[in-house]
Amino acid sequence: MSCNSALQSFKKGEKRFKAGEYQVAIENYEKAKAKNFAPARVNSAIAASYRLSNRIEKAAPYYQQAIAAGSKEDSVQFYYAYALKSQGKYKEAADQFEQYNKTGKNLKNKALARKEIENLPKVQQILDEKTFYEIENLSLLNTTASEYSPALQNENLIFSSSRKEKVYKATGTGFDGLYTYTLKSDSAGSNEIKPFSDKINLENVNEASPTFSKDGKTMIFARGNTGKKKGSQDVDLYISRFKDNQWTEPELLSVSDPEAWDACPALSTDGKTLYFASNRKNSLGGIDLYRATADGSGRFGRVTNMGAEINTAGNEMFPYVSDDGRLFFSSDGHPGLGRLDLFVANRKEGVITVKNMGVPMNSTSDDFGIVFKDALAGYFSSDREGGKGNDDIYSFMDKTPDYKIVNYFLAGITVTRDPQSKEEVILGNTKIRFMEGNKIIGETTTAEDGAFKFKVQESKNYTIIAEKSTYFTRREFFSMSGRTIPQELLIKPVTDTTFNIKVPLDKEEVNKVFVVDNIYYDLDQDKIRADAAEELDKLVDFLKDNPTIKIELGSHTDVRAADAYNMDLSQRRANSAVKYLIDNGIQASRITAKGYGETRLIVQDAQTEEDHQRNRRTEIKILEIGTR
């Protein structure tokens, strides 16, 4: 190779580097390196390419060679120290950070170096601390590609993997997509792995890090790195819903910052808070954790940084909130063993403490993307040695010997309204079916006291179906999400705790009117909102549970338009809701759409937006009751 060709290879590498195509850049830089072209510049460029494509452990020898060749770049020694740390060479890393703190010029990097000098002596304490986790590589799932960020959707494990055929030039592997794996046991599953959905996985885009609502019907995930000019900034959060037996076209979430990298979403157990990672402008470090809260319509907003107790000058990513309210996340800024380590944050009496999860959960490599399937077991990702290659998914089990046991029970009572006094009274002799998903796990008929009781498990969601002749069949939902009692609050080795629920049944009655909560519409719109769809799904269940009834679905508006316009708008809204029911399996002959405009206001003199929204409602009227 001539000097001229070496220069050309270097220039090609520079062009690919600027485009974010780091693997292609490395291939060109290596050609220039083979000719001994500008050793300091070439080795530094190869090292930076590995670092920016999340392979910093491979960068160490190139940073070392760049320094030996007399590199004057201020960042070379700084990142060499991180590369040594990622290899578990803690003393050598500390020496490099010390040297950079004395001679480095970048004030931000010097502050990070001082933090590492403070953190590295704590590594031995982490290594010495006894833990009781047992981990296992999910060998039936993992390949030489990357598999990471597992999420649970009912009985399925949904994960990210670089299995697409089209090559992502930043890493030289396939683009990432979402895949599904049906779990069959604690640590293994079926051999069949399928792409998650054609609506989600696109050919030349990365999709990753899914999170699901507890019913498994709403998914938020990250999508980006399309190769556009913005490069790594081109990552945003998207939402998709499961309707008509398929996932909807993903929609961009408004909390995403178009000028930032937004990824690693995680929903709270009640679905009202979204946690995610971002490098937006007000971040405390490189990447911080943020949270956004849902408003009354289910839309996420009010984005706030999670603060200095959680976020550091480094990177915090991959949040997850367990049923007992603990925040798990990965960080390279808190004291850790190498790159990203797994941490757990606890809040007690208003004080947040962050704890490294220790070995074997953590290694010198990236350890991230944890999710629990119950209080003691779950899955996480790691690119540690001994795996199939790149990132792998591992199962874990906490076998702490003094773990305290809690037996959870759900006690219920069936009631109705006395037709004369209108007071609530006990309704006995009611058939109860207790379900988890579509599976009946318990059945009973209540005695005269209307009482029933079932054992429930942490993290599970249940449905109670109550049936009695001449009464409308009633379906109630109960979730154990967020109800787990933290271990530190338990005293006895075994504790029994009972939750209570009331199941009201209505007497079958023609012309009876039900106000359906939360089926609201935006001003001047007839489109079914996401929060309305959830309520209409409950109406679908009600009509399926009571197959002989026919109903009128009545829609109402507020007063902020002409009477004739509102009448037309309400009819369009009623038609829209009826179409939703029909699309979800309800016979058209059982439903009548009726628009009432502003003729039947709940709040006569509405002053606030909340008052107007109460008037923009949907009601159900029983028109006919057939024989069962």
FITOR-913738 format. One record per residue (C-alpha): x, y, z. Coordinates in steps of 0.25 Angstrom, whole numbers, plus 5000, padded with zeros to 4 digits. Layout:
% FITOR-913738
XYZ/...
This chain:
% FITOR-913738
500050005000/500650134996/500650265005/499650324996/498650204997/498950205012/498450345012/497250315004/496850205014/497050295025/496150405019/495050295016/495150265030/494950405034/493750415025/493050295031/493450335045/492750465043/491550395037/491450305050/491850185042/492850135052/493149995048/493350035033/494250145038/495050045046/495249965034/495850085026/496650125038/497249985040/497749995025/498450125028/499050065041/499649955034/500450045026/500850115039/500150245034/500150355045/500150255057/499650355067/498450405059/498050265053/498150195067/497350305074/496250295062/496150145063/496050155078/494950265077/494150185067/494150065077/493750155088/492650225081/492050085076/491950045091/493249955090/494150025099/494849905104/495449885090/495950025090/496950005101/498149955092/497950065082/497850175092/499150125098/499850125084/499350265082/499950305095/501250235091/501250305078/501250435084/499750475083/499450615087/497950595088/497450635102/496350525102/497250405099/497850385113/496450415119/495750305111/496950215112/496650215127/495150175124/495650065115/496550005125/495450015135/494549935126/495549825126/495649815141/496949875142/496549975153/497950015158/498450045144/497150125142/497350205155/498750235151/498250295137/497150375144/498150425154/499050475143/497950535134/497450605147/498850675147/499050705133/497750695126/497150825120/495650795119/494950835132/493750745130/494650625128/495550665139/494350665149/493950525143/495350475146/495250525160/493950455162/494650325157/495750345166/494750355177/493950235172/495050135169/495450105183/494050055186/494149945176/494749845185/493649865195/492649835184/493449705180/493449665195/492049685198/491249555199/490049535190/489149415187/488749435173/488849315163/488949345148/488849265136/489049295121/487749275113/488449195103/487249155095/486949305092/488349365091/489249365078/490449425073/489649555070/489249645082/488049605090/487649705101/486649795108/485649685112/484149715115/483049635120/481749635112/480749535119/481449395116/482449455106/483849505107/484049625097/485449665094/486349745085/487349675076/488249715064/487649605055/487149685043/487849655030/488149795027/489549835033/489649955042/490950025038/491150085052/491449945058/491549845046/490449765051/488949755047/487949865051/487249845064/485849795064/484849745074/484549595076/483649505084/484049375091/482949295099/483349255113/483149115117/483949105130/484749185139/486049195131/485649135117/484649145106/484149095093/485149085082/484249175073/484649325073/483849415064/483949565060/482949645069/482149715058/482349765044/481649895048/482849915058/484049855052/484549935040/485649895031/486650005033/486350055046/486750015060/485549975070/485949945084/485549945099/484049915100/483249935112/481749895113/480549935121/480149825131/479049775122/480049755111/479249845101/480049975101/481549975097/482550085098/483950065091/485150135085/485350155070/486450225063/487850225057/487350225043/488550275037/488050415035/489050535037/488650545052/489250415055/489150365069/488250475073/487250415064/486550335075/485150355080/484050285088/482850225081/481550165086/480750055079/479449985084/478849845082/477549865075/476749765065/477849665068/478949745063/479849855067/479549995062/480550085054/481450145065/481250295068/482350385073/482250415088/482150565091/483150555102/484250525092/485250635090/485550645075/486950695078/487250585088/487450435089/486250385097/486150235100/486050125110/484550145114/483950085126/482550095131/482150095146/481249985151/480050065150/480350125136/480350265141/481850295141/482750275129/484250265132/485350285121/486750325118/487150445111/488350535108/487450665107/488050805110/487750805125/488350675128/489350665140/490250575132/490350505119/489050425120/488050445131/486850385136/485550455134/484050435138/482750485131/481350475137/480050445130/478950545130/477450515131/477450475117/478650375118/479650465111/481050475117/481550615120/482250695131/483650635129/484550645141/485950605143/486050505154/487150585162/488550575167/488250455176/488050365164/488750445153/490250465152/491250535143/491350395136/490150325129/488950265135/488050175127/487050055126/486150095137/485149985143/484150005155/483849875162/482449845169/482949885182/483350025177/484850015176/485550075164/486549985157/487550055147/488850045140/489950145142/491450165139/491450285149/491250225162/492350135168/492350015159/493249895153/493449945139/492450005129/490950005132/490649935146/489249905151/488749985163/487549985172/487050115178/486150115191/485450225197/485250225213/484750345221/484950435209/486450395207/486850325194/488050225195/488650155183/489250015184/490149945174/489549805172/490849735173/491449605167/490949525159/489849625154/491049725151/492349695143/493349785137/492549785124/491149855122/490049805131/488749865129/487249845125/486749775137/485249725138/484549645149/483549535147/483249525162/483949575175/485149485174/485349455159/485549525146/486449555134/487549645130/488549675119/490049665119/491149665109/492149595119/493049485115/492549345114/491249375106/490849345092/491449475087/491149625088/489949655098/489249535104/488049515112/488149445126/487149395136/487449425151/486849365164/487049435178/487349315188/487549405200/487349305211/486549395221/485549435210/484249455217/482949395211/481649475209/480349395206/479449495199/477949475198/476749545191/475449545199/474249595192/472749615194/471649635184/470549745186/469449815179/468549935181/467149915188/466149965178/465350035189/466350095199/467450105188/468450055199/469449955196/469149815201/469849685201/469549595189/469749445192/469649315183/470549385172/471449305163/472849355163/473949315153/475349365156/476249375144/477749405141/477749445127/476849355119/477049245129/476049205140/476849185153/475649175163/474149165163/473149175175/471749215178/471549305189/470649275201/469649375207/470749465212/471249485198/472649455202/473849395194/475349385195/476449345186/477949335188/478749435179/480149455175/481149565173/481149645160/479949565155/478649625149/477349565151/475849575146/474649545155/473349505147/472049505155/470849445150/469349435156/468049405149/467249535146/468549625149/469549675139/470849595139/471949685145/473349675142/474349745152/475849755150/476949735161/478449755160/479549715170/480449825163/480949915173/480449835185/481649755189/482149785203/483649815203/484449715211/485049825220/483649845226/483349695229/483649645243/483149505243/483649385234/482249365229/481249475227/479749465222/479149595217/477749605210/477249715200/475749745199/474849765187/473449795185/472649745173/471349815170/470349755161/469149835155/467749775154/467349745139/466449865135/466049925122/466350075120/467350065131/468450175128/469950155131/470950265130/472150215124/473350275132/474550335124/473950325110/474250465107/474650545094/475550655090/474850785087/474250785073/474750645071/474050505069/475350425069/475350315080/476450355089/477450255096/476750265109/475350255103/475850125096/476150065109/474750095115/474150045102/474949915103/474149895117/472849925110/473249815099/473449715111/472049755117/471349735104/472049595102/471749555117/470249595115/470049545100/468449565101/468449715103/468349825093/468749965096/468750105092/470050175092/469750325094/470750435092/470750575098/471450705095/471750835103/471150965099/472351025092/471751025077/470451045070/469250955074/469150885060/470650865060/470750805073/469650705070/470350665057/471650655065/471050565076/470450475065/471850465059/472350425073/471350325076/471550265062/473050265065/472850185078/471850085072/472850055061/473950025071/473049925078/472649865064/474149855061/474349785074/473349675071/472049725076/470849705066/470349835060/468949795062/469149805077/469549955077/468850085073/469650215072/468950335077/469450475078/468850575088/469750695085/469650795097/468150755101/468550675113/469650755121/470150695134/470850835137/469850945133/470751065135/472051005131/473251095134/474451005134/475050915124/474750795134/473350835134/473250845119/473950705118/472850645128/471850695118/472550625106/472150485111/471650355106/470450285113/469850145111/468350115111/467849975112/466849965101/466449815101/466749695110/466649555103/466549415110/467849345113/
